[in-house]
Amino acid sequence: MKIVFSEKCLEYESPGHPESPSRVSSSYEFLKDKFEFTKPSVCKEKDLRLVHTEDLIKKVKKNDFFDFDTPNIKNIYNYALLSVGGAIKAAQLALKGINSFSLMRPPGHHAGRDFLGGFCYFNNIAVAVKKLQQKRNMKIAICDFDVHHGNGTQDIFLGDESVLYISIHQVPLFPGTGFKTEKNCVNIPLPPGTTEDKYLKIFKHVIRTIKNFKPEILAISAGFDSYEGDSISNINLKKESYRKIGSMLSSVGVSSFSVLEGGYSNDLKFCIYNFLQGIEKHE
């Protein structure tokens, strides 16, 4: 297991915003002696064009946008490029048979082809998946267990038979999408108050669906805001739940790469650690 990280992703913030540097810095401090770390390279603009329109790229580059949840911060374009680069680096490691995790910010799964939102500017995991497929035709499954539906990822891949997108998320909740399965995008909405037992029972079906798809690579949008201590949602997973989730995903039997999405509690570092332990030590 290798973790992709650059301290540059800690340089920006919006006061009072839950997507803060501390969520990643505390995780880095906790994990730095437990795993091998590697640095990402900045994503190239041509890679963004694999999934995003020229109009969206220009808006972020010129700070010419407004979104209530997604701060318009000086140089956010460069920080977003580095975060996409982290996902690409993780994907390249997976292609070599090395499981990996991108511990970078900003997150990405709410960014669609021509829109940003939900703390996301560009779709990190989508660019990484498309870049892998650019090198070689392959089937890739994306499992998104962030508590919010990855509306941006669905927007990018809807109808693409080479990609299976599965999102398990709370409904009702932002962004107000993901109520039903559409084509290759399998949506599993969960009600507020869902317990660990119920969640993991449903997750077994997620794993079965992924295995039936027979992907060559498994891409994971790893959001930890379904944790019971996270104030942004109402799903009641425990810290230990993420080890079980990681182990179940590892049972798919192919190389994987994971990209940090949400997770805003003080226990984020423990949730990530348990998840990585599950990926590494599948039983």
C-alpha positions in Angstrom: 0.0 0.0 0.0 1.3 3.4 -1.0 -0.2 6.8 0.0 0.0 9.7 -2.4 0.3 13.0 -0.6 1.7 16.5 -1.0 1.8 19.1 1.8 0.9 21.7 -0.8 -2.7 20.6 -0.6 -2.7 22.1 3.0 -1.9 25.6 1.8 -5.4 26.9 1.1 -8.5 27.2 3.2 -11.8 29.0 3.6 -12.4 30.0 7.2 -15.2 28.0 8.8 -15.5 25.7 5.8 -15.7 21.9 6.8 -13.3 21.0 3.9 -10.3 22.3 5.8 -6.6 21.6 5.8 -6.8 20.1 9.3 -8.8 17.1 8.1 -6.0 16.0 5.9 -3.0 17.2 7.9 -4.1 15.3 11.0 -4.6 12.2 8.9 -1.1 12.6 7.4 0.5 13.0 10.8 -1.2 9.8 12.0 -0.4 7.7 9.0 3.1 8.9 8.0 4.9 6.3 10.1 2.5 3.5 9.2 2.7 3.5 5.4 5.0 4.4 2.5 4.3 7.8 1.0 4.9 9.1 -2.5 4.3 12.6 -4.0 2.0 13.4 -6.9 2.8 15.4 -10.0 0.5 18.3 -11.2 -2.2 17.1 -13.6 -1.8 18.4 -17.2 -4.7 20.5 -18.6 -5.0 18.0 -21.5 -5.9 15.3 -18.9 -8.7 17.5 -17.5 -10.2 17.6 -21.1 -10.7 13.8 -21.0 -13.7 14.5 -18.8 -14.3 18.2 -18.5 -15.4 20.9 -20.9 -13.1 23.8 -21.9 -15.7 26.2 -20.3 -15.4 24.6 -16.9 -11.6 24.5 -17.0 -11.4 28.2 -17.9 -13.9 29.2 -15.2 -11.8 27.5 -12.5 -8.5 28.7 -14.0 -9.7 32.4 -14.1 -11.6 32.2 -10.7 -14.7 33.0 -12.7 -17.3 31.1 -10.8 -19.6 31.2 -7.8 -21.0 28.3 -5.8 -22.2 28.6 -2.3 -20.5 25.4 -1.1 -17.4 25.6 -3.2 -15.1 28.5 -2.3 -13.6 30.7 -5.0 -10.1 30.8 -3.6 -7.0 32.3 -5.2 -4.9 29.7 -7.0 -7.6 27.0 -6.4 -7.0 25.9 -10.0 -3.4 24.9 -9.2 -4.4 23.1 -6.0 -7.2 21.3 -7.9 -4.7 20.2 -10.6 -2.4 18.7 -7.9 -5.3 16.8 -6.3 -6.2 15.4 -9.7 -2.5 14.5 -10.1 -2.8 12.6 -6.8 -5.6 10.4 -8.2 -3.6 9.8 -11.4 -0.5 8.8 -9.5 -2.6 6.4 -7.4 -4.2 4.9 -10.6 -0.7 4.4 -12.1 0.4 2.5 -9.0 -2.7 0.3 -9.2 -1.9 -0.5 -12.8 1.4 -1.9 -11.6 -0.4 -4.0 -9.0 0.2 -1.7 -6.1 -2.9 -0.8 -4.0 -2.8 3.0 -3.3 -4.7 5.8 -1.6 -4.6 9.5 -2.6 -4.7 11.6 0.6 -5.3 14.9 -1.2 -7.8 17.8 -1.3 -9.9 19.2 -2.8 -12.3 16.2 -3.3 -13.9 15.6 -6.7 -16.9 13.4 -7.1 -19.5 16.3 -7.3 -17.7 17.9 -10.3 -19.3 16.9 -13.6 -18.4 17.5 -17.2 -19.4 21.2 -17.1 -20.1 22.0 -13.5 -18.4 22.2 -10.1 -20.0 22.0 -6.6 -20.1 20.3 -3.3 -16.5 21.3 -2.4 -15.3 19.9 -5.7 -13.7 21.7 -8.7 -12.5 18.8 -11.0 -13.4 15.1 -10.8 -10.2 13.5 -9.5 -11.2 9.9 -9.9 -12.9 10.4 -13.2 -9.8 11.9 -14.8 -7.7 9.1 -13.4 -10.0 6.4 -14.8 -10.1 8.0 -18.2 -6.3 8.4 -18.3 -5.9 4.7 -17.5 -8.3 3.8 -20.3 -6.5 6.1 -22.7 -3.4 4.0 -22.3 -5.3 0.7 -22.6 -8.8 -0.4 -23.2 -10.0 -1.9 -19.9 -13.1 -2.3 -17.8 -12.9 -0.3 -14.6 -15.4 -0.3 -11.7 -15.8 2.8 -9.5 -17.2 2.2 -6.0 -18.3 5.4 -4.2 -19.1 5.0 -0.5 -19.1 8.7 0.3 -22.4 9.5 2.1 -23.3 11.9 -0.7 -24.2 10.7 -4.2 -21.4 11.3 -6.7 -23.5 13.2 -9.2 -20.5 14.5 -11.0 -19.0 11.0 -11.5 -22.4 9.8 -12.8 -22.7 12.8 -15.2 -19.3 11.9 -16.7 -19.7 8.1 -17.1 -23.5 7.6 -17.6 -23.9 5.3 -20.6 -20.2 4.3 -20.8 -20.3 0.5 -20.8 -16.5 0.3 -20.0 -17.2 1.7 -16.6 -19.4 0.5 -13.8 -20.3 3.2 -11.3 -21.8 2.2 -8.0 -22.8 4.8 -5.3 -24.1 3.9 -1.9 -25.3 7.1 -0.2 -27.9 8.8 2.1 -31.1 10.1 0.6 -32.4 12.7 1.2 -29.2 14.6 1.3 -27.1 16.9 -0.9 -26.9 16.9 -4.0 -30.5 15.6 -4.2 -29.7 13.0 -6.9 -29.0 9.2 -7.0 -32.5 8.0 -6.3 -32.4 5.2 -8.8 -30.1 3.1 -11.0 -29.6 4.5 -14.5 -27.8 2.4 -17.2 -24.3 1.6 -15.9 -24.7 3.8 -12.8 -26.0 1.7 -9.9 -27.4 3.9 -7.2 -28.2 2.6 -3.7 -30.0 5.2 -1.6 -30.1 4.7 2.1 -32.4 6.3 4.7 -31.1 8.4 7.6 -30.3 6.3 10.6 -29.0 3.3 8.6 -27.0 1.1 11.0 -23.7 -0.7 10.4 -25.4 -4.1 10.1 -27.9 -2.9 7.5 -25.2 -1.0 5.6 -22.8 -3.9 5.4 -25.5 -6.3 4.4 -26.3 -4.1 1.5 -22.6 -3.6 0.7 -22.4 -7.4 0.0 -24.6 -6.8 -3.0 -22.3 -4.0 -4.1 -19.4 -6.4 -4.0 -21.4 -9.0 -5.9 -22.3 -6.5 -8.6 -18.6 -5.4 -9.0 -17.4 -9.0 -9.3 -20.0 -9.8 -11.9 -18.7 -6.8 -14.0 -15.2 -8.4 -13.9 -13.2 -5.1 -13.8 -9.4 -5.1 -14.4 -9.0 -2.2 -11.9 -11.2 -1.1 -9.0 -11.4 2.7 -8.4 -12.7 3.8 -5.0 -14.2 7.2 -4.1 -13.5 6.9 -0.4 -15.7 9.2 1.7 -15.8 8.8 5.4 -18.8 11.1 6.2 -21.0 8.1 6.8 -19.3 7.8 10.2 -21.6 8.2 13.2 -19.4 11.0 14.5 -19.7 13.1 11.3 -22.1 16.0 11.7 -22.7 16.3 8.0 -24.9 13.2 7.7 -27.0 10.6 9.5 -25.6 7.2 8.7 -24.3 5.4 11.7 -21.1 3.6 10.7 -18.4 2.9 13.3 -14.6 3.5 12.9 -14.2 -0.3 12.6 -16.9 -0.4 9.8 -14.3 1.0 7.4 -11.9 -1.9 7.9 -14.8 -4.2 7.0 -15.6 -2.1 3.9 -11.9 -2.2 2.9 -11.7 -6.0 3.3 -14.9 -6.5 1.3 -13.6 -4.3 -1.5 -10.3 -6.2 -1.4 -12.2 -9.5 -2.0 -12.9 -8.3 -5.5 -9.4 -9.6 -6.2 -8.1 -6.9 -8.5 -5.7 -4.0 -7.9 -7.4 -0.9 -6.5 -6.7 2.8 -6.0 -8.7 5.0 -3.6 -9.2 8.7 -3.6 -10.3 10.7 -0.6 -13.7 12.4 -0.9 -15.6 13.5 2.2 -15.0 12.9 5.9 -15.2 15.8 8.4 -15.0 14.3 11.9 -12.0 14.4 14.3 -11.8 10.6 13.8 -11.2 10.8 10.1 -7.6 9.5 10.5 -8.8 6.4 12.3 -11.5 5.7 9.7 -8.9 6.0 6.9 -6.4 3.8 8.8 -9.0 1.1 9.3 -10.0 1.2 5.7 -6.5 0.9 4.5 -5.9 -2.0 6.9 -9.0 -3.7 5.4 -7.7 -3.3 1.9 -4.3 -4.7 2.8 -5.3 -7.5 5.1 -8.3 -9.1 3.5 -9.3 -12.3 5.1 
